[in-house]
């Protein structure tokens, strides 16, 4: 005991904490400090306040990747197949998120959204989207005519549309910072700069190894986002899902052109593609974001075209399911890459919604990377995917609307883990 005390006294406070935690046995370890991981920790501690819980984050701070690069939309649940995990968790998550923000004074604004048909050929899909929204319980959505739309968005190009008053804007990093503060106050331990390198599962425990330490835990929850499939493969074989990274590139409207957009403005989405198309998003900080496209990223955390990891790139390209996706959607993919290289093409896509937008009105903005799960058979998985393994729960697909849904996803996982 004296030797242990002497060892601790010779190290910095962080090293002291890490040394002590290494010798603890946790009931659960959560891998990943994004919004899903933190919301899961929060909901587990709400259900079981005395839970010994560890969160391991490989970066120097929480919300470093998908959450921190999120455009900040509070989604209503309009798009998702009734009864799907996305629909259920988005609608409940929406309610939980607003209540959480009201409780802890986190700013948000329910500014509303317009989904816009710019051509009569899109009216059939627009009607399907409206009916889906009603099936999901969104009884305040309304159809609007061109004339009605012009009254609230005078610069809009529109044939018909849907007004969605539920949609809002928020800063999800601020939500994560509050979640991190709360879970630590409830006794959870968050260790940053701890990348998980190995997981060994025995009959009675799990040993999670980082470069600095090895932690013993009864079970673990994989919320690793862009690396969730790789973390899953550390402890079990034959994972039938591969994360394919898609970069979403954005522009911001110049401040003097923000008057062109008063709501969030979205096109009618392609029902065969799990992306919503380029759109306009008001931001909680006052800006207006335009985008994104959706291009295959050459690195899982590749936020620019020059970010390349050859091993990760060829691993994605070798996945049989993604090769089938490329064969099926190659024309769409070329169009997305064209917009990546051509500001003129990007502007042209935005002009379908607001014709007055010009190239000079657009300022390059921060990109994000979406962790899109793909199965072996050529399917870009549209729904959330949560599986149970040996002493583990893996969240293998949690793209948008995961941020909106996070407290509901966390509750779902907490129930799986604790009940």
Buried (B, 14 or more C-beta within 10 A) or exposed (E): EEEEEEEBEEEEEEEBBBBEBBEEEBBBBBBBBBBBBBBBBBBBBBBBEEBBBBBBBBBEBBBBBBBBBBBBBBBBBBBBEBEBBBBBBBBBBBEBBBEBBEEEEBEBEBBBBBBBBBEEEBEEBBBEBBEBBEEBEBEEBEEBEBEBBEEEBEBBBBBBBBBBBBBBBBBBBBBBBBBBEBBEEBEBBBBBBBBBEEBEBEEEBBEBBBEBBEBBBBBBBBBBBBBBBBBBBBBBEEBEBBBBBBBBBBBBBBEEBBEBBBBBBBBBBEEEBBBBBBBBBBBBEEBBBBBBBBBBBBBBBBBEBEBEBEEBBEBBEEBEBBBBBBEEBEEBBEBBBBBBEEBEBBBBBBBBBBEEBEEEBBBEBEBBBBBBBBBEEBBBBBBBBBBEBEBBBBBBBBBBBBBBBBBBBBBBBBEEBEE
